[in-house]
Amino acid sequence: MKNLLVHTCCGPCFIYPYSILKDEYRINSFFYNPNIHPSMEYARRLETLAGFCSQNGVELRVGDYDPSIYFAQVAGNKSDRCRICYSIRLGKAAEFAAEKGYDAFTTTLLVSPYQKHDEIRNTGIEIAGKYGVEFKYWDFRSGFRQGQNKAKELDMYRQPYCGCVYSETERYLNKLKKIETKARGLGNESRATG
């Protein structure tokens, strides 16, 4: 049985890939996500994944959390942030896989219908060549809902955004605009009556 390192963004996204690969590969989860912001969100996702791995006998490896690595590379490149983010995370996964002698690596990013699959595949293949370890591309999107439903059933924390500060802002932008509009209106009223 071959050893597969699965770069894992969160517990719920790990469920489906793990369920279909566990009989064919010896799987280790690798949590390396310096893009996740704020740090308590990072902690919550790691804690959720650790619980799932513990319950299922999966070895979990955790990379260092240093969001400055992400911010330094993405600053000024907002439109290219996803490709950069994939490169950072898959680069570290490939490096780890090569150092520890894994046969291949993949990522749970491939389960999300919201991720850019062509970018992930191209980045994974490019980085695999650099480190001399195989990148396995699977389109796990057909199992996204199944994994989310299982996560609900297991009462796992399911995050409402990708992880980065940009995706968090985009997720809540309409709500923020309504709050800002209301706050500005209240400010005008107080000036008018004050």
C-alpha positions as CSV (number, residue, x, y, z in Angstrom):
1,M,0.0,0.0,0.0
2,K,1.4,3.4,-1.0
3,N,1.8,6.3,1.4
4,L,-0.2,9.4,0.5
5,L,0.1,12.8,2.2
6,V,-3.1,14.7,2.0
7,H,-2.7,18.5,2.4
8,T,-5.8,19.2,4.5
9,C,-7.5,22.6,4.7
10,C,-10.1,21.5,7.3
11,G,-11.9,18.5,8.8
12,P,-15.1,18.6,6.8
13,C,-13.2,18.8,3.5
14,F,-11.1,15.8,4.5
15,I,-14.1,13.5,5.1
16,Y,-14.9,12.6,1.5
17,P,-11.3,12.2,0.1
18,Y,-10.4,10.1,3.1
19,S,-13.5,7.8,2.7
20,I,-12.7,7.0,-0.9
21,L,-8.9,6.7,-0.6
22,K,-8.3,5.0,2.7
23,D,-8.6,1.4,1.2
24,E,-6.0,2.1,-1.5
25,Y,-3.5,4.3,0.4
26,R,-2.0,4.7,3.8
27,I,-3.1,8.3,4.5
28,N,-1.6,11.0,6.6
29,S,-3.2,14.4,6.9
30,F,-1.0,17.4,6.6
31,F,-2.4,20.7,8.0
32,Y,-0.5,23.6,6.7
33,N,-2.6,26.7,6.1
34,P,-0.8,30.0,6.9
35,N,-3.6,31.8,4.9
36,I,-6.2,31.2,7.5
37,H,-7.2,34.3,9.4
38,P,-7.7,35.1,12.2
39,S,-5.7,32.8,14.4
40,M,-8.6,31.6,16.4
41,E,-10.3,30.4,13.1
42,Y,-7.0,28.5,12.4
43,A,-7.2,27.0,15.9
44,R,-10.8,26.0,15.5
45,R,-10.2,24.3,12.1
46,L,-7.1,22.5,13.4
47,E,-8.9,21.3,16.5
48,T,-11.8,19.9,14.4
49,L,-9.5,18.1,12.0
50,A,-7.5,16.7,14.9
51,G,-10.6,15.3,16.5
52,F,-11.6,13.6,13.2
53,C,-8.2,12.2,12.6
54,S,-8.0,10.8,16.2
55,Q,-11.4,9.1,15.9
56,N,-10.4,7.5,12.6
57,G,-6.8,6.5,13.4
58,V,-5.3,8.9,10.9
59,E,-1.9,10.4,11.6
60,L,-2.0,14.2,11.5
61,R,1.1,16.2,10.8
62,V,0.9,20.0,11.4
63,G,3.1,22.6,9.8
64,D,4.1,25.8,11.5
65,Y,1.5,28.6,11.5
66,D,3.0,31.8,10.3
67,P,0.5,34.0,8.5
68,S,3.2,36.5,7.6
69,I,4.4,34.0,4.9
70,Y,1.0,34.3,3.3
71,F,0.6,38.1,3.7
72,A,4.1,38.8,2.4
73,Q,3.4,37.0,-0.9
74,V,-0.2,38.1,-1.4
75,A,0.2,41.8,-0.5
76,G,-0.4,43.8,-3.7
77,N,-1.5,40.6,-5.6
78,K,-5.1,40.4,-4.5
79,S,-6.3,39.3,-7.9
80,D,-3.7,36.4,-8.0
81,R,-4.1,35.5,-4.3
82,C,-5.6,32.0,-4.9
83,R,-2.8,30.8,-7.1
84,I,-0.2,32.2,-4.7
85,C,-2.0,30.6,-1.8
86,Y,-2.1,27.2,-3.5
87,S,1.6,27.5,-4.3
88,I,2.5,28.2,-0.7
89,R,0.5,25.4,0.8
90,L,1.1,22.7,-1.9
91,G,4.8,23.7,-1.9
92,K,5.1,23.0,1.8
93,A,3.1,19.7,1.3
94,A,5.4,18.6,-1.5
95,E,8.5,19.5,0.5
96,F,7.2,17.5,3.5
97,A,6.2,14.6,1.3
98,A,9.6,14.4,-0.3
99,E,11.5,14.7,2.9
100,K,9.5,12.0,4.6
101,G,9.4,9.6,1.7
102,Y,5.7,9.7,0.7
103,D,4.9,8.2,-2.6
104,A,2.6,11.0,-3.5
105,F,0.6,14.0,-2.2
106,T,-2.8,15.6,-2.9
107,T,-5.0,18.2,-1.3
108,T,-8.5,18.4,0.1
109,L,-8.9,21.7,-1.8
110,L,-10.0,19.5,-4.6
111,V,-13.3,18.7,-2.9
112,S,-14.6,22.2,-2.9
113,P,-16.7,23.4,-5.9
114,Y,-15.6,26.9,-4.9
115,Q,-11.9,26.4,-5.5
116,K,-10.1,26.9,-8.8
117,H,-9.3,23.3,-9.9
118,D,-7.2,24.1,-12.9
119,E,-5.0,26.3,-10.8
120,I,-4.7,23.6,-8.1
121,R,-3.9,20.9,-10.6
122,N,-1.3,23.0,-12.5
123,T,0.3,24.2,-9.3
124,G,0.4,20.7,-7.9
125,I,2.0,19.3,-11.0
126,E,4.6,22.1,-11.2
127,I,5.6,21.8,-7.6
128,A,5.7,18.0,-7.7
129,G,8.3,18.3,-10.4
130,K,10.4,20.6,-8.2
131,Y,10.4,18.2,-5.3
132,G,10.4,14.9,-7.1
133,V,7.2,13.6,-5.6
134,E,4.0,12.7,-7.5
135,F,1.0,15.0,-7.2
136,K,-2.3,13.1,-7.4
137,Y,-5.2,15.0,-9.0
138,W,-8.6,13.8,-8.1
139,D,-11.8,15.7,-8.8
140,F,-13.5,15.2,-5.4
141,R,-16.3,17.8,-6.0
142,S,-19.0,15.1,-6.5
143,G,-18.5,14.2,-2.8
144,F,-18.6,17.8,-1.5
145,R,-22.2,17.6,-0.2
146,Q,-21.7,14.1,1.1
147,G,-18.7,15.3,3.2
148,Q,-20.6,18.4,4.4
149,N,-23.6,16.2,5.5
150,K,-21.3,13.8,7.3
151,A,-19.6,16.8,9.0
152,K,-23.1,18.0,10.1
153,E,-23.9,14.6,11.4
154,L,-20.7,14.5,13.4
155,D,-21.3,18.0,14.7
156,M,-18.0,19.2,13.3
157,Y,-17.2,22.9,12.9
158,R,-17.9,24.0,9.3
159,Q,-16.4,27.3,8.4
160,P,-18.3,29.9,6.4
161,Y,-15.4,31.1,4.3
162,C,-12.3,29.8,2.5
163,G,-9.9,31.0,5.2
164,C,-8.1,34.1,4.1
165,V,-9.0,37.6,5.2
166,Y,-10.1,38.4,1.6
167,S,-12.5,35.5,1.5
168,E,-13.9,36.4,4.9
169,T,-14.4,40.0,3.8
170,E,-16.1,38.9,0.6
171,R,-18.3,36.5,2.5
172,Y,-19.7,39.2,4.8
173,L,-19.4,42.2,2.4
174,N,-23.1,42.7,1.9
175,K,-23.8,42.4,5.6
176,L,-20.9,44.9,6.4
177,K,-22.3,47.4,3.8
178,K,-25.8,47.3,5.4
179,I,-24.2,47.8,8.9
180,E,-22.1,50.7,7.5
181,T,-25.1,52.3,5.8
182,K,-27.1,52.1,9.0
183,A,-24.2,53.4,11.1
184,R,-23.7,56.3,8.8
185,G,-27.4,57.1,8.9
186,L,-27.4,57.1,12.7
187,G,-24.3,59.4,12.6
188,N,-26.1,61.9,10.4
189,E,-29.2,61.8,12.6
190,S,-27.1,62.5,15.7
191,R,-25.4,65.5,14.1
192,A,-28.7,66.8,12.8
193,T,-30.3,66.7,16.2
194,G,-27.2,67.4,18.3
